[in-house]
Amino acid sequence: MYPFIEKVIKCLTQSLMDTMPEVRCEAARALGTMVKCIGSQRSEDLKHWLFEVLKSYCSAEKRSGAAEGTNLSHYYV
């Protein structure tokens, strides 16, 4: 699974920015589980990206997805 982690994370982060709340929620859950499996050391770039989205002036959907991803990535670690 490790060779594909970057591709999977990229798909999940795109799904975090979806307009449908259900898609964002499931992507956040999957991302949280992924962080739990790969460990916090390897997920630092992802967490940094999530915080950057939270601080940016982008759409509410994007910030909401980043908030859900941040929440569940911290919950599972």
DSSP file (Angstrom, degrees, kcal/mol; ACC not computed):
  #  RESIDUE AA STRUCTURE BP1 BP2  ACC     N-H-->O    O-->H-N    N-H-->O    O-->H-N    TCO  KAPPA ALPHA  PHI   PSI    X-CA   Y-CA   Z-CA
    1    1 A M    >         0   0    0      0, 0.0     3,-1.5     0, 0.0     4,-0.5   0.000 360.0 360.0 360.0 -30.2    0.0    0.0    0.0
    2    2 A Y  G >   +     0   0    0      1,-0.3     3,-1.0     2,-0.2     4,-0.4   0.825 360.0  59.3 -59.6 -34.1    2.8    2.4    0.7
    3    3 A P  G 3  S+     0   0    0      0, 0.0    -1,-0.3     0, 0.0     4,-0.2   0.790 111.3  43.1 -64.2 -21.8    3.7    3.0   -3.0
    4    4 A F  G <> S+     0   0    0     -3,-1.5     4,-2.4     1,-0.1     5,-0.2   0.414  83.4  99.1-101.9   1.0    0.2    4.3   -3.6
    5    5 A I  H <> S+     0   0    0     -3,-1.0     4,-3.0    -4,-0.5     5,-0.2   0.899  81.4  51.9 -58.9 -44.0   -0.2    6.4   -0.5
    6    6 A E  H  > S+     0   0    0     -4,-0.4     4,-2.0     1,-0.2    -1,-0.2   0.899 111.9  46.7 -61.7 -40.5    0.6    9.7   -2.2
    7    7 A K  H  > S+     0   0    0     -4,-0.2     4,-2.0     2,-0.2    -1,-0.2   0.904 113.9  47.8 -68.0 -41.0   -2.0    9.0   -4.9
    8    8 A V  H  X S+     0   0    0     -4,-2.4     4,-2.5     2,-0.2    -2,-0.2   0.921 111.7  49.7 -66.1 -43.7   -4.7    8.0   -2.4
    9    9 A I  H  X S+     0   0    0     -4,-3.0     4,-2.7    -5,-0.2     5,-0.2   0.893 108.9  53.3 -62.3 -39.8   -4.0   11.1   -0.2
   10   10 A K  H  X S+     0   0    0     -4,-2.0     4,-1.8    -5,-0.2    -1,-0.2   0.923 110.6  46.5 -61.9 -43.9   -4.3   13.3   -3.3
   11   11 A C  H  X S+     0   0    0     -4,-2.0     4,-1.9     1,-0.2    -2,-0.2   0.899 113.5  49.1 -64.2 -40.7   -7.7   11.8   -4.2
   12   12 A L  H  X S+     0   0    0     -4,-2.5     4,-1.7     2,-0.2    -2,-0.2   0.893 109.2  51.1 -68.3 -38.8   -8.9   12.1   -0.6
   13   13 A T  H  X S+     0   0    0     -4,-2.7     4,-0.5     1,-0.2    -1,-0.2   0.869 110.0  50.5 -67.8 -33.9   -7.7   15.8   -0.3
   14   14 A Q  H >< S+     0   0    0     -4,-1.8     3,-0.9    -5,-0.2    -1,-0.2   0.886 109.3  51.7 -66.4 -37.4   -9.6   16.6   -3.5
   15   15 A S  H >< S+     0   0    0     -4,-1.9     3,-1.6     1,-0.2    -2,-0.2   0.795  98.7  65.0 -69.5 -27.8  -12.7   14.9   -2.1
   16   16 A L  H 3< S+     0   0    0     -4,-1.7    -1,-0.2     1,-0.3    -2,-0.2   0.746 100.9  52.3 -63.2 -22.0  -12.4   17.0    1.0
   17   17 A M  T << S+     0   0    0     -3,-0.9    -1,-0.3    -4,-0.5    -2,-0.2   0.277  83.3 126.5 -97.9   9.5  -13.1   20.0   -1.2
   18   18 A D    <   -     0   0    0     -3,-1.6    47,-0.1     2,-0.1     6,-0.1  -0.245  65.7-128.2 -66.9 156.0  -16.3   18.5   -2.7
   19   19 A T  S    S+     0   0    0      4,-0.0    -1,-0.1     5,-0.0     3,-0.0   0.700  88.2  83.8 -79.1 -18.9  -19.5   20.5   -2.6
   20   20 A M  S  > S-     0   0    0      1,-0.1     4,-1.9     2,-0.0     3,-0.4  -0.755  71.3-148.2 -88.8 124.3  -21.5   17.6   -1.0
   21   21 A P  H  > S+     0   0    0      0, 0.0     4,-2.4     0, 0.0     5,-0.2   0.830  96.7  57.7 -59.9 -33.7  -21.1   17.4    2.8
   22   22 A E  H  > S+     0   0    0      2,-0.2     4,-2.2     1,-0.2     5,-0.2   0.892 106.5  48.4 -65.0 -39.1  -21.4   13.6    2.7
   23   23 A V  H  > S+     0   0    0     -3,-0.4     4,-2.4     2,-0.2    -1,-0.2   0.921 111.9  49.1 -66.3 -44.2  -18.4   13.3    0.4
   24   24 A R  H  X S+     0   0    0     -4,-1.9     4,-2.3     1,-0.2    -2,-0.2   0.901 111.0  51.0 -61.3 -40.9  -16.4   15.6    2.6
   25   25 A C  H  X S+     0   0    0     -4,-2.4     4,-2.2     2,-0.2    -2,-0.2   0.928 112.6  44.1 -64.3 -46.6  -17.3   13.6    5.7
   26   26 A E  H  X S+     0   0    0     -4,-2.2     4,-2.5     2,-0.2    -1,-0.2   0.872 112.8  52.0 -68.7 -35.7  -16.4   10.2    4.2
   27   27 A A  H  X S+     0   0    0     -4,-2.4     4,-2.5     2,-0.2    -1,-0.2   0.899 109.6  50.5 -65.0 -39.4  -13.1   11.6    2.8
   28   28 A A  H  X S+     0   0    0     -4,-2.3     4,-2.6     2,-0.2    -2,-0.2   0.907 110.5  49.1 -64.8 -41.7  -12.2   13.0    6.2
   29   29 A R  H  X S+     0   0    0     -4,-2.2     4,-2.3     2,-0.2    -2,-0.2   0.937 112.7  47.0 -62.0 -46.1  -12.9    9.7    7.8
   30   30 A A  H  X S+     0   0    0     -4,-2.5     4,-2.3     1,-0.2    -2,-0.2   0.897 112.4  50.3 -63.4 -39.2  -10.8    7.9    5.3
   31   31 A L  H  X S+     0   0    0     -4,-2.5     4,-2.5     2,-0.2    -1,-0.2   0.899 109.0  51.8 -66.0 -40.5   -8.0   10.4    5.7
   32   32 A G  H  X S+     0   0    0     -4,-2.6     4,-2.0     1,-0.2    -2,-0.2   0.910 111.1  47.3 -61.4 -42.3   -8.1   10.0    9.5
   33   33 A T  H  X S+     0   0    0     -4,-2.3     4,-1.9     2,-0.2    -1,-0.2   0.888 110.7  52.5 -65.2 -38.8   -7.8    6.3    9.1
   34   34 A M  H  X S+     0   0    0     -4,-2.3     4,-2.6     2,-0.2     5,-0.3   0.911 108.5  50.0 -63.2 -43.1   -5.0    6.7    6.6
   35   35 A V  H  X S+     0   0    0     -4,-2.5     4,-1.9     1,-0.2    -1,-0.2   0.897 108.8  53.2 -62.5 -40.3   -3.1    9.0    9.1
   36   36 A K  H  < S+     0   0    0     -4,-2.0    -1,-0.2     1,-0.2    -2,-0.2   0.901 113.0  43.9 -60.6 -40.8   -3.6    6.4   11.8
   37   37 A C  H  < S+     0   0    0     -4,-1.9    -2,-0.2     1,-0.2    -1,-0.2   0.882 119.0  39.8 -74.6 -39.4   -2.0    3.7    9.6
   38   38 A I  H  < S-     0   0    0     -4,-2.6     4,-0.5    -5,-0.1    -1,-0.2   0.669 110.3-123.5 -88.3 -14.6    0.9    5.7    8.2
   39   39 A G     X  -     0   0    0     -4,-1.9     4,-0.7    -5,-0.3     3,-0.3   0.074  23.2 -83.6  90.4 156.2    1.7    7.5   11.5
   40   40 A S  T  4 S+     0   0    0      1,-0.2     4,-0.3     2,-0.2     3,-0.2   0.777 120.4  64.9 -70.2 -26.8    2.0   11.1   12.4
   41   41 A Q  T >4 S+     0   0    0      1,-0.2     3,-0.8     2,-0.2    -1,-0.2   0.922 107.2  40.5 -62.4 -44.2    5.6   11.4   11.1
   42   42 A R  T 34 S+     0   0    0     -4,-0.5     3,-0.3    -3,-0.3    -1,-0.2   0.618 111.5  58.6 -80.5 -12.3    4.6   10.7    7.5
   43   43 A S  T 3X S+     0   0    0     -4,-0.7     4,-2.3    -3,-0.2    -1,-0.2   0.313  71.0 101.6-101.5   9.2    1.5   12.8    7.7
   44   44 A E  H <> S+     0   0    0     -3,-0.8     4,-2.4    -4,-0.3     5,-0.2   0.886  81.1  52.3 -61.8 -39.8    3.1   16.1    8.7
   45   45 A D  H  > S+     0   0    0     -3,-0.3     4,-2.3     1,-0.2    -1,-0.2   0.901 109.9  50.0 -62.4 -40.1    2.9   17.5    5.1
   46   46 A L  H  > S+     0   0    0     -4,-0.2     4,-2.5     2,-0.2    -2,-0.2   0.928 110.9  47.9 -64.2 -45.7   -0.8   16.7    5.0
   47   47 A K  H  X S+     0   0    0     -4,-2.3     4,-2.2     1,-0.2    -2,-0.2   0.892 110.9  51.9 -63.1 -39.4   -1.5   18.4    8.3
   48   48 A H  H  X S+     0   0    0     -4,-2.4     4,-2.0     1,-0.2    -1,-0.2   0.928 110.2  48.8 -61.8 -44.5    0.4   21.4    7.2
   49   49 A W  H  X S+     0   0    0     -4,-2.3     4,-2.2     1,-0.2    -2,-0.2   0.913 109.5  52.2 -61.8 -43.6   -1.7   21.6    4.0
   50   50 A L  H  X S+     0   0    0     -4,-2.5     4,-2.1     1,-0.2    -1,-0.2   0.907 110.1  48.2 -60.4 -42.4   -4.9   21.2    5.9
   51   51 A F  H  X S+     0   0    0     -4,-2.2     4,-1.7     2,-0.2    -1,-0.2   0.861 108.8  54.2 -67.5 -34.6   -4.0   24.1    8.2
   52   52 A E  H  X S+     0   0    0     -4,-2.0     4,-0.9     2,-0.2    -2,-0.2   0.910 108.8  48.4 -64.8 -41.1   -3.0   26.3    5.2
   53   53 A V  H >< S+     0   0    0     -4,-2.2     3,-0.6     1,-0.2     5,-0.4   0.906 109.1  53.9 -64.0 -41.0   -6.5   25.7    3.7
   54   54 A L  H 3< S+     0   0    0     -4,-2.1    -1,-0.2     1,-0.2    -2,-0.2   0.864 112.0  44.3 -60.8 -35.7   -8.1   26.6    7.0
   55   55 A K  H 3< S+     0   0    0     -4,-1.7    -1,-0.2    -5,-0.1    -2,-0.2   0.608  98.9  93.8 -84.6 -12.7   -6.2   29.9    7.1
   56   56 A S  S << S-     0   0    0     -4,-0.9     2,-0.7    -3,-0.6    -3,-0.0  -0.237  82.7-116.3 -81.2 169.1   -6.9   30.8    3.5
   57   57 A Y        +     0   0    0     -2,-0.0     2,-0.1     6,-0.0    -1,-0.1  -0.458  69.3 127.9 -99.4  57.8   -9.6   32.9    2.0
   58   58 A C        -     0   0    0     -2,-0.7     5,-0.0    -5,-0.4    -5,-0.0  -0.350  65.4 -56.8-103.1-172.9  -11.2   30.1    0.0
   59   59 A S     >  -     0   0    0     -2,-0.1     4,-2.1     1,-0.1    -1,-0.2  -0.134  45.8-114.2 -65.9 160.7  -14.8   28.9   -0.2
   60   60 A A  H  > S+     0   0    0      1,-0.2     4,-2.5     2,-0.2     5,-0.2   0.845 115.7  57.7 -63.7 -34.1  -16.7   27.7    2.8
   61   61 A E  H  > S+     0   0    0      2,-0.2     4,-2.5     1,-0.2    -1,-0.2   0.919 107.0  47.4 -63.3 -43.1  -16.8   24.1    1.4
   62   62 A K  H  > S+     0   0    0      2,-0.2     4,-2.4     1,-0.2    -2,-0.2   0.931 114.3  45.7 -65.0 -45.5  -13.0   24.0    1.2
   63   63 A R  H  X S+     0   0    0     -4,-2.1     4,-2.3     1,-0.2    -1,-0.2   0.884 112.4  52.1 -65.4 -37.2  -12.5   25.3    4.7
   64   64 A S  H  X S+     0   0    0     -4,-2.5     4,-2.4     2,-0.2    -2,-0.2   0.918 110.6  47.6 -64.1 -43.4  -15.2   22.9    6.0
   65   65 A G  H  X S+     0   0    0     -4,-2.5     4,-2.6     1,-0.2    -2,-0.2   0.903 112.2  49.3 -63.7 -41.6  -13.5   19.9    4.4
   66   66 A A  H  X S+     0   0    0     -4,-2.4     4,-2.5     2,-0.2    -1,-0.2   0.882 110.3  51.4 -65.3 -37.2  -10.1   21.0    5.8
   67   67 A A  H  X S+     0   0    0     -4,-2.3     4,-2.6     2,-0.2    -2,-0.2   0.919 111.4  46.7 -65.7 -43.1  -11.7   21.3    9.2
   68   68 A E  H  X S+     0   0    0     -4,-2.4     4,-2.6     2,-0.2     5,-0.3   0.921 113.7  48.7 -64.2 -42.9  -13.2   17.9    9.0
   69   69 A G  H  X S+     0   0    0     -4,-2.6     4,-2.1     2,-0.2    -2,-0.2   0.901 113.0  47.2 -63.2 -41.2   -9.9   16.4    7.8
   70   70 A T  H  X S+     0   0    0     -4,-2.5     4,-1.9     2,-0.2     5,-0.2   0.924 112.2  50.6 -65.0 -44.7   -7.9   18.1   10.5
   71   71 A N  H  X S+     0   0    0     -4,-2.6     4,-2.0     1,-0.2    -2,-0.2   0.944 115.7  39.9 -59.2 -51.3  -10.4   17.0   13.2
   72   72 A L  H  X S+     0   0    0     -4,-2.6     4,-2.0     1,-0.2    -1,-0.2   0.802 110.9  56.9 -75.3 -27.7  -10.4   13.4   12.2
   73   73 A S  H  X S+     0   0    0     -4,-2.1     4,-0.6    -5,-0.3    -1,-0.2   0.869 113.1  42.2 -69.9 -32.9   -6.7   13.2   11.5
   74   74 A H  H  < S+     0   0    0     -4,-1.9    -2,-0.2    -5,-0.2    -1,-0.2   0.831 112.0  55.8 -76.6 -33.0   -6.1   14.4   15.1
   75   75 A Y  H  < S+     0   0    0     -4,-2.0    -2,-0.2     1,-0.2    -3,-0.2   0.896 109.4  44.7 -65.0 -41.1   -8.8   12.1   16.5
   76   76 A Y  H  <        0   0    0     -4,-2.0    -1,-0.2     1,-0.2    -2,-0.2   0.656 360.0 360.0 -81.7 -15.8   -7.2    9.0   15.0
   77   77 A V     <        0   0    0     -4,-0.6    -1,-0.2    -3,-0.2    -2,-0.2   0.477 360.0 360.0 -87.2 360.0   -3.6    9.7   16.1
